[in-house]
């Protein structure tokens, strides 16, 4: 179904969002410059790309795909051909803008269906194809009947709004076309769906083995290490667990209304939050034996983790940090840093939701609204030792001669759950002890005055 103003208004005025509790009109209403941090098309791609058994076809000029393809390291355990490593585009040209790109889209779907054998095809509408009015839904319906596989049109052209809105539109497409379309072989009494978990650098693999050891079964994920076959049966899970991406709260609210599945929101960053997340999931099932098993395993994991963290705590004792990231990481990474003995002086809330801001207040004393203006000043005022942020903030760390750790999606190792906390401790210690941050900010020998 083509996206329209009414649908966008509904998604931005989500009844389950915190802004409605505070009687605000909208959480992220599109405005000038909204797409500078990523457009709706990019958000939709990020939300769905981890489905490795599907082909992702972008109906657009090839530059749309080239600018945003594979922007996150989302590993998959899929043993078939992982089609996310390849970028598929219809390569719309000026000729297609004038005469329409319907035939090119149909030919592309036919090629993919006959040569790649995917479990589904996601077809992304973009700014150009939305404006020229290609009949994507009609083509997808006809080709779906012809080849017998789901063809999901994702109407998320960049101009409709931000990356956050694009993720919501992707969730709508999956709910309308895939969820609840097949029945599972069996229904697990403690089955969950992981929603908004993209398995960036393998975060999900840090905690799913622990959940399975307790007796929790992951029915499906949207979309980290996801499978199309699993998402078909997501309506038979007993609980939806939102991990990180609050943008998909609309999907969870609608699944509760349609299928009676309750939802909770958790974080798997740091020791405390991981343990609390496990307890929240287990308590939702109200099963004494499950709770007993969970407490037993939590105690084992925490004890083992504490012994591994001892050498890092000695190095990090008394260190101060500033955190500049987005979304729930504005507080979840802060929690993880505190778990390894670091004082978090301030965190950025520039890209955080109202709910994230309220939680961040419980962890960090100073909330930064404009990192570009406040970050460097706070480093000086509070004698900060470490800056944890995205790659664009590296220059600030170099200029201020302090350690830097990249904690955004470009990071190379997982910081999720108990094992990820140890990885974070290793990386922070390595940065603190790295002499390059002290050396690079000093004048070169030929710049030193000999006067």
Secondary structure, DSSP 8 states (H G I E B T S, - for coil): ----HHHHHHHHT-TTSHHHHTT-S-SS---TTGGGG-BHHHHHHHHHTT-TTEEEEEES-HHHHHHHTT-S-B----SS--GGGS-EE----HHHHHH-SHHHHHHHHHHHHHHT--SEEEEEE-HHHHHHT--HHHHHHHHHHHHTSEEEEEE--GGG-BHHHHHHHHHHHHHHHTTTSS--SS--TTEEEEES---BTTTHHHHHHHHHHHT-EEEEEESTT--HHHHHTGGG-SEEEEES-GGGHHHHHHHHHHH--EEEEE--BSHHHHHHHHHHHHHTTT-HHHHHHHHHHHHHHHHHHHHHHHHHHHHHTT-EEEEE--TTHHHHHHHHHHHTT-EEEEEE-TT--HHHHHHHHHH-SEEES-HHHHHHHHHHHTT--EEEE-GGGHHHHHHHT-EEEE-STT-SS--BHHHHHHHHHHHHHHHHH-THHHHTTS--GGGS---
